[in-house]
Amino acid sequence: MQKHVISAVALAVVSLGAQAQSSLTVYGVADAGLVLERGGDAGAVQKLGNGVASSSRLGFKGKEDLGGGTILTFILENGYSIDTGAAKQNGALFGRQALICVTGEAGALSVGHQYTPFYKTLNNVADPFATGMAGNAQNIFDDTTRADNTVEYITPRFRGFSADVQYGFGETAGNSAANRYIGASGTYENGPLTIALAHQQRDNATASAHSRNTMLVGRYRFGDVTGHLAHARNRDVLGNESHDTMLGVSAQMSGADRLFASVIRHHDTTSAQRNAVQAALGYSHALSRRTDIYAAYGHIRNSSTAAFHVGTAADTGSGTTGVNLGVRHVF
């Protein structure tokens, strides 16, 4: 049923795009790889992994010039499992992204189901693995990837500075704070240097408590080598506090080869029994402008009651050691 709905949406979008003389792009990612995991409670597992380096997706992006420098854009993006063909994000039709955005000289205003400012900072700036493969920073960092019912405003860049503010309605009658999401980030870019500060807060279903995360990240390019640094302070709904620190590096070895690595330390300031350290190494080789092959290794050392797992871009994983070998095609 869902594939028929997607086909109908695609045909309708193409038809509307032709009538309005606006552009339409159909895009996506097909990513699959061999995943080996060990150290889990149920034992070692070997599987064909979906979305190992980047989550597999199929999306539609439309754009219309409204005149006067104002552009209207929409994005409808579906996540799927290439190993089974099943839909991801709990079967949502456009569970990855569903938004409409107006962009002009004053910035960009968008509404819908969107990536959070916190996730974009972690993925785009901090993590040399770009939140994929066995070295995914989300294995350790507490992060909300997307939020529902959001209104987001992104400022224009001014002398290297830009800001991103997002509010997600909880849509709970009688309690506007229940299930609410608030996120923001500020970024400074100057040549090879990027510095960003991100914050997020998530209220529980009764607004009686909330979790919050604050993260400072930096990235600097030394020619073909890039250094990455991130530090986050976390507080969950129970009041437990922790810190996450990441040091990473990525290097363009040649025109086609890229090597990247990171070390992440999780320090639980409430209970020293939930500390962890992750170390990871990855490699990718571009076969063409759109296709690459990759390999990665990641290991997490948990202390006592800590239970972090080595996952991938689309899977949280089940073990403390992971090995990936796969191929990714972007279209």
N, C-alpha and C positions, 0 to 999 in steps of 0.2 A: 504494500500500500504506500509506504513511504517513498519508494523509488518513483511511483507514479506522480506523487505530489511534487517531488523535486523536478521531474520532467515538465510538469505543468507550469511550475514557477519559472523555470528556465525559458520556456516558450513565451510565457506572458511578458517576462522581462525583456527578451529580445524584441518582441513586437512593440512594446512601449518605447524601447530605446530607438527603434527605427522611426517611429512616428514623431518623437520629440527631437530627432537629430542629435541625440546625446550618446555618449560613448558607453559601451558595456564590455567588461572584461570577465571572462570565465577563467578561473585560475585554480591551482591546487597543489598538493604535495602527495606523492606516493612513496611511502617509506616502509621498508621491511628489513628485518635482520634476524640473525641467530642470536638468542639470548641464553646465556648460561648463568645460573644463580646457585649459590650454595650458602649454608649458614642459617637457613630458615628453620623454623620449628618443625616443618613437615619434611625437611630434607632437601637435597639438591633437585633442581629442575632444569630441563632443557626445553626450549620452546621457540617457535617462530614468532618473533615479536613484531607488533604493529607500532609504527611511529616511534622508532627507537631514537633517532637523532632529532626528528621533527615530527609532530603528530600529523598523520595523514588527514587530508581535508579536501573539500570541493567547495569553491566559493564563487559568488557573483558580485561584482563591483560595478556600480553604475555611477555616471557622473554627468551633470548638466551645468553648463555655464548660464547663469541667470542674468549676466550683465553687470557692469559696474564693479568688476573684480570679485563678484560673489559666485561661489560654486556650491552646488548641492551634490552630495555623495551619499550613496547607500551601500551597505555591505551585508550580505547574507552568506554565512559560512557554516557548512556542515562538517562534522567530524565523523570519520568512518574507520573501521578496522580492516586493513587490507588483507589480513590473514583469514577473516571469516566473512567479510562484507557487511557486518553488523554496524549499526549506528552507534556512535559514542555519545558521551554526555547524557547518559540515561535515556537514550533514544530520541532526544530533542531534534527536531527537523533542522534547525540552525543553532545548535547548541554551542558552537564556538564563538560566533559573533552574529548579531542582528541589530543593526543601527542605521540611523540616518543623521547626516552631518551637514552643517552649513559653515563654509569657510570664507573668510573675507579678510580685509586689512586689519580688522580688530581681533582676529584670532579664529578659533574653530569651536563651534558649539554642537554637541552631539547628544543624542538620546537613544537608549536601548540597552541591549545586553552586550557589555563591552569589557575589554581588558582593563585591569585596574592600574593606576599610576605606579603602585608599589611593584606589581609584576613587571611592568614595562621597564622600570629602573633595574630590577634584578636581571631580567633577560637581555636587555639591550646594552647595558653598560657594565654590570658587575661580573657576570658569569662567563668565563671563557668557553664553557660548554653550551652557552645559550639555552640553559635549562633543558638539555637533552643528553642522551646517552647515559652511561653509568656514572658519569661525573656530575650529573644534574645537581645544581645548588639547591633545588627544591627538596632533595633528599633530606636536607638538614634545616634550611631556612623555612620559617613559618611564613606562608605566603598565600594570599587569595588571588587566584589567577584572573577570574572574571567576576563581575557583579551584575545582578539583575536590576531592572527598573531604574537605570542610572541617567543622570544628567551630568555631562562633563564639559568643562571649558578649558581650552589650551590657549595660552597667550601667544602672540607673535614673539619671535626672538628679538631681544633688544640688547645690543652690545654683549652678545654671548649668553644672556640670561633668558630663560623661559620657565613657565610654570604650568602645572596641570592639576586641576581641581575636579573632584568627582563626588557626587552624592547619590546614594542608592536608597530609594524609598523602601521602607519595610512593608508598606501597604497593609498595616494591621489596624483595624478599626478601633478607635478609642485610645491608641497609644502610638504616636508617630515615631517614637524612638525604637520600638520593638523591631528586631530583624534589620535594623538600619545599617548601611555601610557608608563610611566617610573615608576618602582617600585624597592625598595630595602629594605632589612632588615639585621640586625646584631643581633646575639643571643649569650649569654653567659650562660652556664649551669655548675653548680658545685654542685653535690649532690642534696639537696632539693631546691636549689635556681636556678631560671631561670630569666634572665633579657633580654629584647629585645627592639630594637629600629627599627621602620618601617617608611617608607616614600613613598608617591606616588604622581604622577602628571599626570593630564589628560588634554590634549590640546583640544580646541573646533574645530569645523569643518573648521575654517579658520585660526587657530593658532593665532588668535588675542588676545586670553585670555586663561588662564588655571586655573584649581582648584588644590589645593594641600592639603595634610594631613600628619601630622607628629605625631607619637604615641610612647610613652614610656610605657612599661608594665613590671610588675614584678610578680613573683609567688613564694611562699615559702611553702614547706610542713612541717607541724608540726605533724609528725606521721600520724594519720588518718584525720587530718584537714589541709586544704590548703587555704592559703590566696591569693587573687588576687587583683591587683591594676593596673589601666591604666589611662593615661592622654593623650589626643590628642588635637592638635591645627589645626584648619581648616580654609581654605580660598576658597570661591567658585569663579566661573568665573566672578561674579559681584563685587568681592572685599569684600564681607561680611565676617567677621571673627567671629569665635566661638571657645569655648573650651568644651571638653567632659571629665568628670572624673568619673571613676567607682571604686567602692570598692565592692569586692565580697568574698564569702567564700563557700567552699564545704567540706563536711564531709562524710567519709565512716562510717556509723553508725554500720554496721555489714558486714558480708560477702556478703549480698545481697542488703542491703539498703543504699541509698545515698541521702543526703540532701544538697541543694545548694540555695544560695540567693545572690542578688546583689542590689546595689543602684547606679543609674547613674544620673549625673547632667549635663545638657546642658546649657551653659552660652553663650548667643549671645552678643559679645562685641560691635557689631555695633548697635543693637537695643535690649534694655532690654525687649521688648515686645515679643521676641521669645524664652524665656527661658522655660526649662522643667525639670522635675524630674521623673525618673522611679524607682519603687520599685518592686521587684519580688521574689517569693519563689517557689522552685521546689523540687520534690521528685521522685525517681525511685526505683523500686524493681526488681531485676533480677530473672526471673523464671528459667533461664538456662544460659549457656554461651553465647547463641545467642539471647535470647528473654527477654525483660523487659517490665514492665508496668510503666506508669509515670503519674504525675499530676503536674500542675503548675498554678500559679496565677501571673498576672502582672498588674500594674496600672501606667499610666502616667498622671501627672498633668501638663497640658500646661498652659502657661500664655499668655493671650491676643491672638495674631495672630499666635502663635505656633500651629503646626498641626501634631504632632507626633502620630503614631498609634501603638498599641500593636499587633504584628504579631507573626508568627511562623517561623520554618526553611524554609518553602516553600511558605509562604503567608505573604504579607505585612500588612494584617489586615485592619480593618475599624473603630475600636473603641479605646477608651482610657483605657478600662478595659477588660482583657481577662482571661478566665479560660479554661484549657486544661485537658483532661483525655484520655489516649490512650495506644496503644501497639506498640512496635517496634520489628521487627525480622531482624537480620543481617545474610546473607548467603554468 
